[in-house]
């Protein structure tokens, strides 16, 4: 892969896609109905997705070693992106701000 093929936009810290891409109400409604139909989950309105200022994470337990500082981050956004993962349970936890 060459650098020309890399997409350098910031990814969402929860859910899928890029931070600049917001799911509108119609798409959210379709997702909720699909989950209900396929998994028999109750439909509930989660409201808007979380903002990074609503996320509270515990302080890192281990400082980043100097040898890894160039490729590691302890920034809230980066830590939240790994904390919330990209699976359904993590996606719901993000909506619930847990």
Secondary structure, 3 states (H helix, E strand, C coil): CCHHHCCCCCECCCCCCECCCCCCHHHHHHHHHHHHHHHCCCCCCCCCCCCHHHCCCCCCCCCCCHHHCCCCCCCHHHHHHHHCCCCHHHHHHHHCCC
